[in-house]
């Protein structure tokens, strides 16, 4: 169970990072 939670946290962190980069790029293009 612990392993699964760690995987979920890592996935959420990576997703948040990608979304942040996307928003950053969009704002810079605007």
mmCIF entry with sequence, helices, sheets and N, C-alpha, C, O atoms, coordinates in Angstrom:
data_MODEL
# 
_entry.id   MODEL 
# 
_entity.id                         1 
_entity.type                       polymer 
_entity.pdbx_number_of_molecules   1 
# 
_entity_poly.entity_id                      1 
_entity_poly.type                           'polypeptide(L)' 
_entity_poly.nstd_linkage                   no 
_entity_poly.nstd_monomer                   no 
_entity_poly.pdbx_seq_one_letter_code       
;(UNK)(UNK)(UNK)(UNK)(UNK)(UNK)(UNK)(UNK)(UNK)(UNK)(UNK)(UNK)(UNK)(UNK)(UNK)(UNK)
(UNK)(UNK)(UNK)(UNK)(UNK)(UNK)(UNK)(UNK)(UNK)(UNK)(UNK)(UNK)(UNK)(UNK)
;
_entity_poly.pdbx_seq_one_letter_code_can   XXXXXXXXXXXXXXXXXXXXXXXXXXXXXX 
_entity_poly.pdbx_strand_id                 A 
# 
loop_
_entity_poly_seq.entity_id 
_entity_poly_seq.num 
_entity_poly_seq.mon_id 
_entity_poly_seq.hetero 
1 1  UNK n 
1 2  UNK n 
1 3  UNK n 
1 4  UNK n 
1 5  UNK n 
1 6  UNK n 
1 7  UNK n 
1 8  UNK n 
1 9  UNK n 
1 10 UNK n 
1 11 UNK n 
1 12 UNK n 
1 13 UNK n 
1 14 UNK n 
1 15 UNK n 
1 16 UNK n 
1 17 UNK n 
1 18 UNK n 
1 19 UNK n 
1 20 UNK n 
1 21 UNK n 
1 22 UNK n 
1 23 UNK n 
1 24 UNK n 
1 25 UNK n 
1 26 UNK n 
1 27 UNK n 
1 28 UNK n 
1 29 UNK n 
1 30 UNK n 
# 
_struct_asym.id          A 
_struct_asym.entity_id   1 
# 
_struct_conf.conf_type_id            HELX_P 
_struct_conf.id                      HELX_P1 
_struct_conf.pdbx_PDB_helix_id       AA1 
_struct_conf.beg_label_comp_id       UNK 
_struct_conf.beg_label_asym_id       A 
_struct_conf.beg_label_seq_id        2 
_struct_conf.pdbx_beg_PDB_ins_code   ? 
_struct_conf.end_label_comp_id       UNK 
_struct_conf.end_label_asym_id       A 
_struct_conf.end_label_seq_id        29 
_struct_conf.pdbx_end_PDB_ins_code   ? 
_struct_conf.beg_auth_comp_id        UNK 
_struct_conf.beg_auth_asym_id        A 
_struct_conf.beg_auth_seq_id         2 
_struct_conf.end_auth_comp_id        UNK 
_struct_conf.end_auth_asym_id        A 
_struct_conf.end_auth_seq_id         29 
_struct_conf.pdbx_PDB_helix_class    1 
_struct_conf.details                 ? 
_struct_conf.pdbx_PDB_helix_length   28 
# 
_struct_conf_type.id          HELX_P 
_struct_conf_type.criteria    ? 
_struct_conf_type.reference   ? 
# 
loop_
_atom_site.group_PDB 
_atom_site.id 
_atom_site.type_symbol 
_atom_site.label_atom_id 
_atom_site.label_alt_id 
_atom_site.label_comp_id 
_atom_site.label_asym_id 
_atom_site.label_entity_id 
_atom_site.label_seq_id 
_atom_site.pdbx_PDB_ins_code 
_atom_site.Cartn_x 
_atom_site.Cartn_y 
_atom_site.Cartn_z 
_atom_site.occupancy 
_atom_site.B_iso_or_equiv 
_atom_site.pdbx_formal_charge 
_atom_site.auth_seq_id 
_atom_site.auth_comp_id 
_atom_site.auth_asym_id 
_atom_site.auth_atom_id 
_atom_site.pdbx_PDB_model_num 
ATOM 1   N N  . UNK A 1 1  ? 0.837 -1.199 0.000   1.00 0.00 ? 1  UNK A N  1 
ATOM 2   C CA . UNK A 1 1  ? 0.000 0.000  0.000   1.00 0.00 ? 1  UNK A CA 1 
ATOM 3   C C  . UNK A 1 1  ? 0.876 1.255  0.000   1.00 0.00 ? 1  UNK A C  1 
ATOM 4   O O  . UNK A 1 1  ? 0.614 2.206  -0.736  1.00 0.00 ? 1  UNK A O  1 
ATOM 5   N N  . UNK A 1 2  ? 1.896 1.246  0.817   1.00 0.00 ? 2  UNK A N  1 
ATOM 6   C CA . UNK A 1 2  ? 2.809 2.392  0.920   1.00 0.00 ? 2  UNK A CA 1 
ATOM 7   C C  . UNK A 1 2  ? 3.414 2.704  -0.451  1.00 0.00 ? 2  UNK A C  1 
ATOM 8   O O  . UNK A 1 2  ? 3.516 3.866  -0.847  1.00 0.00 ? 2  UNK A O  1 
ATOM 9   N N  . UNK A 1 3  ? 3.812 1.653  -1.166  1.00 0.00 ? 3  UNK A N  1 
ATOM 10  C CA . UNK A 1 3  ? 4.430 1.824  -2.481  1.00 0.00 ? 3  UNK A CA 1 
ATOM 11  C C  . UNK A 1 3  ? 3.460 2.512  -3.440  1.00 0.00 ? 3  UNK A C  1 
ATOM 12  O O  . UNK A 1 3  ? 3.852 3.380  -4.221  1.00 0.00 ? 3  UNK A O  1 
ATOM 13  N N  . UNK A 1 4  ? 2.192 2.114  -3.371  1.00 0.00 ? 4  UNK A N  1 
ATOM 14  C CA . UNK A 1 4  ? 1.176 2.682  -4.260  1.00 0.00 ? 4  UNK A CA 1 
ATOM 15  C C  . UNK A 1 4  ? 0.967 4.171  -3.964  1.00 0.00 ? 4  UNK A C  1 
ATOM 16  O O  . UNK A 1 4  ? 0.805 4.976  -4.881  1.00 0.00 ? 4  UNK A O  1 
ATOM 17  N N  . UNK A 1 5  ? 0.972 4.528  -2.677  1.00 0.00 ? 5  UNK A N  1 
ATOM 18  C CA . UNK A 1 5  ? 0.801 5.931  -2.279  1.00 0.00 ? 5  UNK A CA 1 
ATOM 19  C C  . UNK A 1 5  ? 1.976 6.760  -2.803  1.00 0.00 ? 5  UNK A C  1 
ATOM 20  O O  . UNK A 1 5  ? 1.783 7.864  -3.313  1.00 0.00 ? 5  UNK A O  1 
ATOM 21  N N  . UNK A 1 6  ? 3.184 6.226  -2.676  1.00 0.00 ? 6  UNK A N  1 
ATOM 22  C CA . UNK A 1 6  ? 4.365 6.947  -3.168  1.00 0.00 ? 6  UNK A CA 1 
ATOM 23  C C  . UNK A 1 6  ? 4.266 7.171  -4.668  1.00 0.00 ? 6  UNK A C  1 
ATOM 24  O O  . UNK A 1 6  ? 4.617 8.238  -5.170  1.00 0.00 ? 6  UNK A O  1 
ATOM 25  N N  . UNK A 1 7  ? 3.779 6.145  -5.390  1.00 0.00 ? 7  UNK A N  1 
ATOM 26  C CA . UNK A 1 7  ? 3.632 6.268  -6.841  1.00 0.00 ? 7  UNK A CA 1 
ATOM 27  C C  . UNK A 1 7  ? 2.626 7.348  -7.186  1.00 0.00 ? 7  UNK A C  1 
ATOM 28  O O  . UNK A 1 7  ? 2.854 8.141  -8.100  1.00 0.00 ? 7  UNK A O  1 
ATOM 29  N N  . UNK A 1 8  ? 1.512 7.389  -6.461  1.00 0.00 ? 8  UNK A N  1 
ATOM 30  C CA . UNK A 1 8  ? 0.463 8.383  -6.718  1.00 0.00 ? 8  UNK A CA 1 
ATOM 31  C C  . UNK A 1 8  ? 0.995 9.792  -6.465  1.00 0.00 ? 8  UNK A C  1 
ATOM 32  O O  . UNK A 1 8  ? 0.731 10.710 -7.240  1.00 0.00 ? 8  UNK A O  1 
ATOM 33  N N  . UNK A 1 9  ? 1.753 9.957  -5.365  1.00 0.00 ? 9  UNK A N  1 
ATOM 34  C CA . UNK A 1 9  ? 2.309 11.274 -5.032  1.00 0.00 ? 9  UNK A CA 1 
ATOM 35  C C  . UNK A 1 9  ? 3.279 11.718 -6.125  1.00 0.00 ? 9  UNK A C  1 
ATOM 36  O O  . UNK A 1 9  ? 3.272 12.878 -6.537  1.00 0.00 ? 9  UNK A O  1 
ATOM 37  N N  . UNK A 1 10 ? 4.118 10.782 -6.594  1.00 0.00 ? 10 UNK A N  1 
ATOM 38  C CA . UNK A 1 10 ? 5.080 11.122 -7.640  1.00 0.00 ? 10 UNK A CA 1 
ATOM 39  C C  . UNK A 1 10 ? 4.349 11.527 -8.918  1.00 0.00 ? 10 UNK A C  1 
ATOM 40  O O  . UNK A 1 10 ? 4.731 12.486 -9.588  1.00 0.00 ? 10 UNK A O  1 
ATOM 41  N N  . UNK A 1 11 ? 3.294 10.784 -9.243  1.00 0.00 ? 11 UNK A N  1 
ATOM 42  C CA . UNK A 1 11 ? 2.505 11.081 -10.447 1.00 0.00 ? 11 UNK A CA 1 
ATOM 43  C C  . UNK A 1 11 ? 1.875 12.467 -10.351 1.00 0.00 ? 11 UNK A C  1 
ATOM 44  O O  . UNK A 1 11 ? 1.889 13.232 -11.315 1.00 0.00 ? 11 UNK A O  1 
ATOM 45  N N  . UNK A 1 12 ? 1.319 12.785 -9.175  1.00 0.00 ? 12 UNK A N  1 
ATOM 46  C CA . UNK A 1 12 ? 0.687 14.099 -8.979  1.00 0.00 ? 12 UNK A CA 1 
ATOM 47  C C  . UNK A 1 12 ? 1.723 15.213 -9.082  1.00 0.00 ? 12 UNK A C  1 
ATOM 48  O O  . UNK A 1 12 ? 1.459 16.265 -9.664  1.00 0.00 ? 12 UNK A O  1 
ATOM 49  N N  . UNK A 1 13 ? 2.899 14.974 -8.514  1.00 0.00 ? 13 UNK A N  1 
ATOM 50  C CA . UNK A 1 13 ? 3.956 15.985 -8.547  1.00 0.00 ? 13 UNK A CA 1 
ATOM 51  C C  . UNK A 1 13 ? 4.393 16.263 -9.982  1.00 0.00 ? 13 UNK A C  1 
ATOM 52  O O  . UNK A 1 13 ? 4.554 17.416 -10.380 1.00 0.00 ? 13 UNK A O  1 
ATOM 53  N N  . UNK A 1 14 ? 4.584 15.182 -10.760 1.00 0.00 ? 14 UNK A N  1 
ATOM 54  C CA . UNK A 1 14 ? 4.997 15.337 -12.159 1.00 0.00 ? 14 UNK A CA 1 
ATOM 55  C C  . UNK A 1 14 ? 3.906 16.046 -12.953 1.00 0.00 ? 14 UNK A C  1 
ATOM 56  O O  . UNK A 1 14 ? 4.194 16.918 -13.773 1.00 0.00 ? 14 UNK A O  1 
ATOM 57  N N  . UNK A 1 15 ? 2.653 15.670 -12.708 1.00 0.00 ? 15 UNK A N  1 
ATOM 58  C CA . UNK A 1 15 ? 1.529 16.302 -13.415 1.00 0.00 ? 15 UNK A CA 1 
ATOM 59  C C  . UNK A 1 15 ? 1.484 17.794 -13.101 1.00 0.00 ? 15 UNK A C  1 
ATOM 60  O O  . UNK A 1 15 ? 1.312 18.617 -14.001 1.00 0.00 ? 15 UNK A O  1 
ATOM 61  N N  . UNK A 1 16 ? 1.639 18.142 -11.823 1.00 0.00 ? 16 UNK A N  1 
ATOM 62  C CA . UNK A 1 16 ? 1.609 19.549 -11.416 1.00 0.00 ? 16 UNK A CA 1 
ATOM 63  C C  . UNK A 1 16 ? 2.760 20.302 -12.086 1.00 0.00 ? 16 UNK A C  1 
ATOM 64  O O  . UNK A 1 16 ? 2.583 21.440 -12.521 1.00 0.00 ? 16 UNK A O  1 
ATOM 65  N N  . UNK A 1 17 ? 3.921 19.683 -12.171 1.00 0.00 ? 17 UNK A N  1 
ATOM 66  C CA . UNK A 1 17 ? 5.075 20.313 -12.803 1.00 0.00 ? 17 UNK A CA 1 
ATOM 67  C C  . UNK A 1 17 ? 4.830 20.567 -14.284 1.00 0.00 ? 17 UNK A C  1 
ATOM 68  O O  . UNK A 1 17 ? 5.163 21.634 -14.801 1.00 0.00 ? 17 UNK A O  1 
ATOM 69  N N  . UNK A 1 18 ? 4.242 19.576 -14.971 1.00 0.00 ? 18 UNK A N  1 
ATOM 70  C CA . UNK A 1 18 ? 3.960 19.729 -16.396 1.00 0.00 ? 18 UNK A CA 1 
ATOM 71  C C  . UNK A 1 18 ? 2.934 20.825 -16.631 1.00 0.00 ? 18 UNK A C  1 
ATOM 72  O O  . UNK A 1 18 ? 3.084 21.634 -17.547 1.00 0.00 ? 18 UNK A O  1 
ATOM 73  N N  . UNK A 1 19 ? 1.897 20.855 -15.811 1.00 0.00 ? 19 UNK A N  1 
ATOM 74  C CA . UNK A 1 19 ? 0.861 21.887 -15.941 1.00 0.00 ? 19 UNK A CA 1 
ATOM 75  C C  . UNK A 1 19 ? 1.477 23.262 -15.693 1.00 0.00 ? 19 UNK A C  1 
ATOM 76  O O  . UNK A 1 19 ? 1.173 24.221 -16.403 1.00 0.00 ? 19 UNK A O  1 
ATOM 77  N N  . UNK A 1 20 ? 2.338 23.354 -14.691 1.00 0.00 ? 20 UNK A N  1 
ATOM 78  C CA . UNK A 1 20 ? 2.995 24.620 -14.379 1.00 0.00 ? 20 UNK A CA 1 
ATOM 79  C C  . UNK A 1 20 ? 3.845 25.099 -15.547 1.00 0.00 ? 20 UNK A C  1 
ATOM 80  O O  . UNK A 1 20 ? 3.826 26.281 -15.892 1.00 0.00 ? 20 UNK A O  1 
ATOM 81  N N  . UNK A 1 21 ? 4.593 24.178 -16.159 1.00 0.00 ? 21 UNK A N  1 
ATOM 82  C CA . UNK A 1 21 ? 5.414 24.545 -17.313 1.00 0.00 ? 21 UNK A CA 1 
ATOM 83  C C  . UNK A 1 21 ? 4.541 25.009 -18.470 1.00 0.00 ? 21 UNK A C  1 
ATOM 84  O O  . UNK A 1 21 ? 4.871 25.975 -19.159 1.00 0.00 ? 21 UNK A O  1 
ATOM 85  N N  . UNK A 1 22 ? 3.432 24.322 -18.679 1.00 0.00 ? 22 UNK A N  1 
ATOM 86  C CA . UNK A 1 22 ? 2.515 24.674 -19.765 1.00 0.00 ? 22 UNK A CA 1 
ATOM 87  C C  . UNK A 1 22 ? 1.962 26.078 -19.557 1.00 0.00 ? 22 UNK A C  1 
ATOM 88  O O  . UNK A 1 22 ? 1.968 26.895 -20.478 1.00 0.00 ? 22 UNK A O  1 
ATOM 89  N N  . UNK A 1 23 ? 1.484 26.358 -18.347 1.00 0.00 ? 23 UNK A N  1 
ATOM 90  C CA . UNK A 1 23 ? 0.937 27.686 -18.030 1.00 0.00 ? 23 UNK A CA 1 
ATOM 91  C C  . UNK A 1 23 ? 2.019 28.750 -18.204 1.00 0.00 ? 23 UNK A C  1 
ATOM 92  O O  . UNK A 1 23 ? 1.764 29.819 -18.758 1.00 0.00 ? 23 UNK A O  1 
ATOM 93  N N  . UNK A 1 24 ? 3.225 28.450 -17.727 1.00 0.00 ? 24 UNK A N  1 
ATOM 94  C CA . UNK A 1 24 ? 4.348 29.385 -17.842 1.00 0.00 ? 24 UNK A CA 1 
ATOM 95  C C  . UNK A 1 24 ? 4.635 29.703 -19.308 1.00 0.00 ? 24 UNK A C  1 
ATOM 96  O O  . UNK A 1 24 ? 4.825 30.864 -19.672 1.00 0.00 ? 24 UNK A O  1 
ATOM 97  N N  . UNK A 1 25 ? 4.666 28.663 -20.146 1.00 0.00 ? 25 UNK A N  1 
ATOM 98  C CA . UNK A 1 25 ? 4.935 28.851 -21.575 1.00 0.00 ? 25 UNK A CA 1 
ATOM 99  C C  . UNK A 1 25 ? 3.833 29.675 -22.227 1.00 0.00 ? 25 UNK A C  1 
ATOM 100 O O  . UNK A 1 25 ? 4.121 30.575 -23.016 1.00 0.00 ? 25 UNK A O  1 
ATOM 101 N N  . UNK A 1 26 ? 2.578 29.380 -21.910 1.00 0.00 ? 26 UNK A N  1 
ATOM 102 C CA . UNK A 1 26 ? 1.446 30.110 -22.491 1.00 0.00 ? 26 UNK A CA 1 
ATOM 103 C C  . UNK A 1 26 ? 1.524 31.584 -22.116 1.00 0.00 ? 26 UNK A C  1 
ATOM 104 O O  . UNK A 1 26 ? 1.337 32.452 -22.968 1.00 0.00 ? 26 UNK A O  1 
ATOM 105 N N  . UNK A 1 27 ? 1.799 31.870 -20.848 1.00 0.00 ? 27 UNK A N  1 
ATOM 106 C CA . UNK A 1 27 ? 1.870 33.267 -20.412 1.00 0.00 ? 27 UNK A CA 1 
ATOM 107 C C  . UNK A 1 27 ? 3.027 33.994 -21.091 1.00 0.00 ? 27 UNK A C  1 
ATOM 108 O O  . UNK A 1 27 ? 2.930 35.188 -21.375 1.00 0.00 ? 27 UNK A O  1 
ATOM 109 N N  . UNK A 1 28 ? 4.125 33.276 -21.353 1.00 0.00 ? 28 UNK A N  1 
ATOM 110 C CA . UNK A 1 28 ? 5.253 33.915 -22.018 1.00 0.00 ? 28 UNK A CA 1 
ATOM 111 C C  . UNK A 1 28 ? 4.957 34.162 -23.489 1.00 0.00 ? 28 UNK A C  1 
ATOM 112 O O  . UNK A 1 28 ? 5.444 35.134 -24.065 1.00 0.00 ? 28 UNK A O  1 
ATOM 113 N N  . UNK A 1 29 ? 4.158 33.284 -24.105 1.00 0.00 ? 29 UNK A N  1 
ATOM 114 C CA . UNK A 1 29 ? 3.794 33.481 -25.511 1.00 0.00 ? 29 UNK A CA 1 
ATOM 115 C C  . UNK A 1 29 ? 2.827 34.645 -25.648 1.00 0.00 ? 29 UNK A C  1 
ATOM 116 O O  . UNK A 1 29 ? 2.847 35.363 -26.647 1.00 0.00 ? 29 UNK A O  1 
ATOM 117 N N  . UNK A 1 30 ? 1.976 34.832 -24.635 1.00 0.00 ? 30 UNK A N  1 
ATOM 118 C CA . UNK A 1 30 ? 1.046 35.959 -24.656 1.00 0.00 ? 30 UNK A CA 1 
ATOM 119 C C  . UNK A 1 30 ? 1.826 37.232 -24.363 1.00 0.00 ? 30 UNK A C  1 
ATOM 120 O O  . UNK A 1 30 ? 1.246 38.317 -24.329 1.00 0.00 ? 30 UNK A O  1 
# 
